[in-house]
Amino acid sequence: MEILGAVFAAVYQFGDAFAFLVLSACGLAVIFGMMGVINLAHGEFIMCGAYVTVMTNRLGVPLPVAILAGALVAGAVGVLVERLVIRHLYSRPLDTIVATWGISLIATQGTLIVLGSTMPGVGTPFGSFEFAGLSYSYYRIVLMLSAVAVLAILYLFFTRTRFGVLARATIQVPSMAEALGVDTRFIYAMTFGLGAALAGLTGGLYAPTMTMVPTMGTTFIMEAFVTVVVGGADVFLGTAPAAAVLAVVKATLTSWYGQLFGQIGLLIAVIIVIRVLPRGISGFILRERA
Amino acid sequence: MTSFRRWISRLEGPQTMGRGPAFWVGFCVVLVAACAYPLFSDGYTVGNTVYFFNWVFMALGLSLIWGYGGSLSFGQTAFFGLAGYGYGILTINVGDAYGFTLIATLLAIGVAAAFAALLGYFLFFGRISGVFLGIVTLSVTLVFERFMAQTAGPEWRVGSARLNGFNGMSGMPPLTIPWFGESIVLYPDIELYYVTLGLLVIVYLGLRILVNSRFGNVLVAIRENPERAEMLGYDVRKYQLGAFVIGSSLAGLSGVLYTTWGQYITPSSMGITAAALPVIWVAVGGRSDLTATLAGTLIVLAGFQALTIYGSQYALVVMGLLLVLTVLVAPQGVVVLVGRALGRLFGRGAR
């Protein structure tokens, strides 16, 4: 029983870290993988989703609906940002990272000015259960399942829907897709919106577990960056395995030395991975296949 | 003698804006004005100007790495903080006698440079480039900030120096120059102003020589087309690493000067907002030119401080807006645009 308890605790911690990494990174990874744009305002889209979720939930809307509302609003803001700023920078991908940093500053400070330095949150639902003498949160299990569900839905979306196929065609050879009648500008706008909506979803999902402050996005971005760098440019071949590998590092170090050392471990892991696999895990897998 | 003359001739060249007698007359006028400025001002304003100067070193370093080398390093504040904390730890433990503050300055910059060399080895020799370089360096800064922010407990001490967590470290001695009879203590006043101004002129002219030398030309060639530079036989990684280490040492110098200026350093001077500011100065000024970066940094800093009177939150929104607009409308930088316009106006003045 004691061994079972220890195994369960380890699996739970791994699952928690995996969920956090996948959910943090998926929005960033979709935008990067599809468009080559690193969205430094990613954390602010997460913050946006969390704020909208909490506000609508406090109006009496049930939490799952509130989370979806958060994702939708973040996605809409994402489409708007793409129209106003990102669209003009596709020929200069390195400048998008700088521009989105400016957007991130505006969003964080704007939220601080409009909504104040903190906002009352909502409690974590579902309570907890006990296993082998240790207490676990049900909501964390929900988060793990959500992470897996998000990966599965994204996979189906990009392989089985018409939009997904058009999006992948646009990514591979934009000029050819355009010649075949695909509205590539629309595809880019929607892809950016999808990435922003995924960030908003992450914010909504984690909103009940966090303190509502305008800088809450920075809690996620380090993990998101690291996962995308290790994963490389492919969401399924990159982000998911990268999150799995990094979750082991993070969960182990966090349970031994605390959260900060989990992050330091992630960073060191990334720097080493970069030295060995410059194009990330997906680059490695794709080269092996080719 | 001839080699000296060659060095001097590299003060101007293809990689820097401004050449010919007109530019250097202007340079001397500005320099004389800067030297005379404390005579017409009070101690507080002079000290404040020194505060502006402190940041310019980091901006020039970023210009070298990003503008000339084309590597997006968004974690310059990590080296800034590392050197600042390094200076604090060294001087609090050893004191300021016998000019140790100057040695501590060099050691702290050395630590920053060594860390930059280590990190840069993994990054550049792993051949990561573009956006990844930016986000890895930024991640390093964020983690370093979080690490320093949690060092509040009494167990986080190096010798007699408490790291003090989020509140930061304070009480380190200011720069002290040993002198006959009595040491000169450089408080943020006229003496420190001249020392910092002198350093600034040396670094600015030194970097001008550097970027117009073979090293600078290769660096720009790498920025323009890394594959071509490699085909021509240059080891791209070494040049990028070199620029990264030099630029990061300058960030370290900024960190030490900042720490001695206010006699404190906090983790938030490395956080994501602090890390964004150098990027804004350099981008708005014009990252691919040293003079534009220098002027842009001072202008943006002065503007930022003027706005802060109405609330630093609003000032940051304006900074964000400025960055987005610069990238969209004047990607080469506002000062560069103005400089080119001036050059056209005066015929053969600027590039």
Interface residues (C-beta under 8 A of the other chain):
Chain A: F32 G36 I38 L40 V85 H88 L89 R92 P93 L94 D95 I97 V98 A99 W101 G102 I103 S104 L105 I106 T108 Q109 G110 L112 I113 T218 I221 M222 F225 V226 V228 V229 L260 Q263 I264 L267 V270 I271 I272 I274 R275 V276 P278
Chain B: L72 F74 L119 F122 L123 F125 G126 R127 I128 G130 V131 F132 G134 I135 V136 L138 S139 V140 L142 V143 R146 F147 Q150 G271 I272 T273 A276 V279 I280 A283 Q313 Y314 L316 V317 M319 G320 L321 L322 L323 V324 V327 L328 P331
